[in-house]
């Protein structure tokens, strides 16, 4: 028998918890969340508002005469612990190599997913064995952009890097690659195909793609650009002499 609320006694004892919602027709996980109280049931008890993928799926399940399955994965947690477990589960269920496990409808990435999220063993080694960017080996016109203030769990590295910046249009048109720097490490390399000016803000942005060429990645990816003392500018042009 399914339920749609917890008793007050249960709420007080389980504290923060992490939960999943499952489609009973195929046993696929479609939502991961954390909360306390009756948060786990809020999705089926409040189907008003914008028609998100999650709400559409819940309505479809109910219209076919089924009840959403509710599972609590961990309980008795602090909010911080719940955030970390939720993030780990979202990482697994949204990773392209584990898509067969779920039909996830979460809109946001999990907290900490970039810093401590799911990665291949080789990627972990690359991250923690970083080395300085050798400026004498720079073979291309590079634009290094620090995205510390831009990046959050709701956007991709590409979106955080490509807009909107105070840039010299004459110089950026000569740029071969844009390096995305987050917390001191170059995390991604992008090839700009076109540069634009935002009419309202007067700032520049680009359209391009992520570079996967192994030779280029070997030169610049997971490197540390050692800035001069006092340099807090998020924009640095690194052109060969």
SVG drawing of the C-alpha trace seen along z (x, -y; Angstrom):
<svg xmlns="http://www.w3.org/2000/svg" viewBox="-6 -48 66 51">
<polyline fill="none" stroke="black" stroke-width="0.4" points="0.0,0.0 1.4,-3.4 1.4,-6.4 1.5,-10.2 2.7,-11.6 4.8,-10.6 3.6,-10.8 5.1,-13.6 7.0,-10.9 8.6,-9.5 9.6,-13.0 11.4,-13.8 13.3,-10.5 14.5,-10.3 15.8,-13.9 17.4,-14.7 17.2,-11.9 18.0,-11.2 15.4,-9.6 14.6,-8.4 11.4,-8.2 10.8,-5.2 8.5,-4.5 6.6,-1.2 6.1,-0.3 9.7,0.3 11.5,-0.2 13.5,-3.1 14.6,-5.8 13.4,-9.2 14.2,-11.6 16.8,-12.0 16.3,-14.3 17.1,-15.2 15.1,-16.8 13.2,-16.4 9.6,-16.1 7.3,-15.2 9.7,-16.4 9.7,-12.9 5.9,-13.2 5.8,-16.8 6.2,-15.7 3.0,-13.7 1.1,-16.1 1.8,-19.2 1.4,-18.7 0.5,-22.3 2.7,-24.8 5.1,-24.4 4.7,-21.1 8.3,-19.8 9.4,-16.4 9.1,-15.1 5.5,-16.3 4.5,-15.0 5.9,-11.6 4.1,-11.5 0.8,-12.3 1.4,-9.7 2.0,-7.0 -1.0,-8.0 -3.3,-8.2 -2.4,-4.6 -3.5,-3.5 -0.1,-3.2 1.6,-4.8 5.0,-6.3 7.5,-4.2 9.2,-6.1 12.5,-4.9 14.6,-6.5 18.3,-5.7 19.8,-7.1 18.2,-8.7 19.2,-10.3 21.6,-12.7 22.8,-16.2 21.9,-18.5 25.6,-18.5 25.7,-14.7 22.4,-14.6 23.7,-17.1 26.8,-14.9 24.8,-11.7 22.2,-13.3 25.0,-14.7 26.7,-11.3 23.4,-9.6 22.7,-12.3 26.2,-11.9 25.6,-8.2 22.1,-8.4 23.0,-11.3 26.3,-9.9 26.2,-8.9 27.7,-5.4 25.0,-4.7 21.9,-6.0 20.4,-2.5 19.9,-2.7 17.4,-5.6 15.2,-8.0 16.3,-11.0 14.3,-14.2 16.4,-16.3 17.0,-19.7 20.1,-20.7 23.4,-19.0 24.2,-17.8 26.3,-19.9 30.0,-19.2 29.6,-17.3 32.3,-19.2 34.9,-19.2 34.3,-15.6 31.9,-14.1 32.1,-10.8 35.2,-10.5 37.2,-7.8 40.4,-6.7 42.6,-8.3 40.7,-11.6 41.3,-11.6 45.0,-11.0 45.1,-13.9 43.3,-16.3 45.6,-15.6 48.8,-15.3 48.5,-18.8 51.6,-20.6 52.3,-24.3 51.5,-25.5 54.8,-25.9 54.5,-29.3 57.6,-28.6 55.7,-25.7 52.6,-27.7 52.1,-27.2 48.7,-28.9 47.0,-32.1 45.2,-31.3 42.6,-33.1 42.4,-31.9 39.2,-32.7 38.7,-32.2 35.1,-31.1 35.2,-30.9 32.4,-33.5 30.3,-32.2 30.3,-28.4 27.5,-26.8 25.8,-23.4 23.1,-24.6 25.3,-25.2 28.0,-23.5 31.6,-24.5 30.9,-25.6 28.1,-28.0 30.1,-29.3 33.1,-30.0 31.6,-31.5 29.8,-34.6 29.8,-37.5 33.2,-39.1 35.0,-42.5 37.2,-41.6 39.1,-43.3 37.4,-42.1 40.5,-42.6 42.5,-40.3 39.9,-37.6 39.5,-37.2 43.1,-36.0 42.4,-33.4 42.9,-29.8 41.6,-28.2 39.8,-29.4 41.0,-27.8 38.5,-27.4 40.1,-27.9 38.3,-26.9 39.9,-27.1 43.3,-27.4 43.2,-24.5 42.5,-24.5 39.4,-22.2 38.4,-22.4 39.5,-23.7 37.1,-25.3 37.6,-26.2 35.7,-29.5 34.0,-29.5 32.4,-32.9 32.5,-35.9 29.5,-38.2 28.7,-41.3 25.8,-41.4 23.9,-44.5 22.5,-45.3 25.7,-44.6 28.3,-45.4 30.2,-42.3 31.6,-39.6 30.7,-35.9 31.6,-33.1 30.0,-30.1 32.3,-27.0 32.9,-23.5 35.0,-21.5 38.4,-20.4 39.0,-16.6 42.3,-16.5 44.7,-14.6 47.7,-16.6 46.1,-19.9 44.8,-18.5 48.2,-17.2 49.6,-20.8 47.0,-22.7 44.4,-20.6 44.8,-20.1 47.6,-22.7 48.1,-25.5 48.7,-29.0 50.9,-30.7 49.7,-34.3 51.8,-37.2 51.1,-38.4 48.1,-40.6 46.6,-39.5 42.9,-39.0 41.8,-39.6 39.6,-36.7 40.9,-37.3 44.4,-36.5 45.7,-36.5 48.5,-34.0 50.0,-34.6 53.4,-33.2 56.2,-35.8"/>
</svg>
